[in-house]
């Protein structure tokens, strides 16, 4: 969740607020202010100030909760892009997953640990202050209980909650597979989320209060658990599908002994120009870029050969047939290429891969539907379709996972 307004930073981490945060801030301030007015007979101004302060302190607790996650993640070398406050609480945006289940466990447990520490400290403060009408004691006692609820609620074992992250780490540790951990925790999150939706609707229809909020929170959890699961499925597919699976053989092999003029007359007058590779004596000499002809005087076209124009394969960005598609996708973006050359174990040109080929391979792997017209458009525009940005998904994979998939 990157959308929002930046209001500052904490420990160098950008702090954002989503527009929905202001709505819930007003609601919390109103509800808390009314509660203080009814319970303690405070005047309207004092009750209103206490209600606003209570709401701000609540979100301050959420911020500290997310900061706990962020600082532990940063201690593992993980970049924290931002912390965002929104209507359901807060979320820390990190660059990648932890490298081990043990590290993932500590990142997950850090948030609830901070909330529990705040519960103890605020409880001690409330106990130390005498008088039930003391505003500071009331705020401290209320906030203490809220932090306890926050800690316990976040330990529910289903994504996207911290308990789901803990469950993911435990399954990952037992099975040795991070994706199995995510699938288990995401499915638990979806089940628990929809149960919360059903319970919230039941409470609402029964005339109870707070049912709609429970249903909305359950829907949010179920939706985000599904998003976690979908992302992990795509990550896993990018590691399992190889360049050899995605490549196409839409290239032309040109005799490297042809003169440049013969090459132009025999090949470049075609309307369709596939990638060209020069070969002579049964060996590939390199990639032939037609645009390189513009740097050579036409008077020399009868003397220079295609082999002279070819870029050696050793200097051309390439991938092996066994290279994970995640690496191919990353290289296409990093090197700003339209396509990547795929080599066989014998160092021969086996095919080429572009963004459209990558999308087609993933779609076939996962049973998605993409027409050939869609694939041609991706190839032409060089951009991924909405909801299937393979480049962004590939960036979330750890280098260790890429290395493991190669072996």
PEVENJO-V533887 format. One record per backbone hydrogen bond with DSSP energy under -0.5 kcal/mol. CO is the residue of the C=O (numbers start at 0). NH is the residue of the N-H. Records with the same first field share a line. If there is no record, write none. Layout:
CO = NH  NH
This chain:
4 = 16
7 = 14
9 = 12
11 = 13
12 = 9
13 = 15  82
14 = 6  7
15 = 84
16 = 4
17 = 20  21
18 = 21  22
19 = 23
20 = 24
21 = 25
22 = 26
23 = 27
24 = 28
25 = 29
26 = 30
27 = 31
28 = 32
29 = 33
30 = 34
31 = 35
32 = 36
33 = 37
34 = 38
35 = 39  41
36 = 40
42 = 46
43 = 47
44 = 48
45 = 49
46 = 50
47 = 51
48 = 52
49 = 53
50 = 54
51 = 55
52 = 56
53 = 57
54 = 58
55 = 59
56 = 60
57 = 61
58 = 62
59 = 63
60 = 64
61 = 65
62 = 66
63 = 67
64 = 68
65 = 69
66 = 70
67 = 71
68 = 72
69 = 73
70 = 74
71 = 75
72 = 75  77
73 = 76
78 = 80  94
81 = 92
82 = 15
83 = 90
84 = 17
85 = 88
88 = 85
90 = 83  92
91 = 93
92 = 80  81
99 = 103
100 = 104
101 = 105
102 = 106
103 = 107
104 = 108
105 = 109
106 = 110
107 = 111
108 = 112
109 = 113
110 = 114
111 = 115
112 = 116
113 = 117
114 = 118
115 = 119
116 = 120
117 = 121
118 = 122
119 = 123
120 = 124
121 = 125
122 = 126
123 = 127
124 = 128
130 = 133
132 = 134
133 = 137
134 = 138
135 = 139
136 = 140
137 = 141
138 = 142
139 = 143
140 = 144
141 = 145
142 = 146
143 = 147
144 = 148
145 = 149
146 = 150
147 = 151
148 = 152
149 = 153
150 = 154
151 = 154
152 = 155
153 = 162
155 = 157
157 = 160  163
160 = 163  164
161 = 165
162 = 166
163 = 167
164 = 168
165 = 169
166 = 170
167 = 171
168 = 172
169 = 173
170 = 174
171 = 175
176 = 180
177 = 181
178 = 182
179 = 183
180 = 184
181 = 185
182 = 186
183 = 187
184 = 158  188
185 = 189
186 = 190
187 = 191
188 = 192
189 = 193
190 = 194
191 = 195
192 = 196
193 = 197
194 = 198
195 = 199
196 = 200
197 = 201
198 = 202
199 = 203
200 = 204
201 = 205
202 = 207
203 = 206
209 = 213
210 = 214
211 = 215
212 = 216
213 = 217
214 = 218
215 = 219
216 = 220
217 = 221
218 = 222
219 = 223
220 = 224
221 = 225
222 = 226
223 = 227
224 = 228
225 = 229
226 = 230
227 = 231
228 = 232
229 = 233
230 = 234
231 = 235
232 = 236
233 = 237
234 = 238
235 = 239
236 = 240
237 = 324  325
240 = 324
241 = 245
242 = 246
247 = 351
248 = 250
249 = 274
251 = 253  276
253 = 278
254 = 257
255 = 306
257 = 305
258 = 262
259 = 263
260 = 264
261 = 265
262 = 266  267
263 = 268
266 = 269
270 = 272
271 = 273
274 = 251
275 = 287
276 = 253
277 = 284  285
278 = 255
279 = 282
282 = 279
285 = 277
286 = 288  310
287 = 275  289
288 = 291
289 = 292
290 = 293
291 = 294
292 = 295
296 = 299
297 = 300
299 = 302  303
300 = 259  260
303 = 259
304 = 308
305 = 309
309 = 311
310 = 286
311 = 314  315
312 = 315
316 = 340
318 = 342
319 = 322
320 = 243
322 = 242
323 = 326  327
324 = 328
325 = 329
326 = 330
327 = 331
328 = 332
329 = 333
330 = 334
331 = 336
332 = 335
337 = 354
339 = 352
340 = 318
341 = 349  350
342 = 320
343 = 346
347 = 343  349
350 = 341
351 = 247
352 = 339
353 = 357
354 = 358
355 = 359
356 = 360
357 = 361
358 = 362
359 = 363
360 = 364
361 = 365
362 = 366  367
367 = 369
370 = 374
371 = 375
372 = 376
373 = 377
374 = 378
375 = 379
376 = 380
377 = 381
384 = 387
387 = 389
388 = 392
389 = 393
390 = 394
391 = 395
392 = 395
393 = 396
395 = 96
397 = 400  401
398 = 402
399 = 403
400 = 404
401 = 405
402 = 406
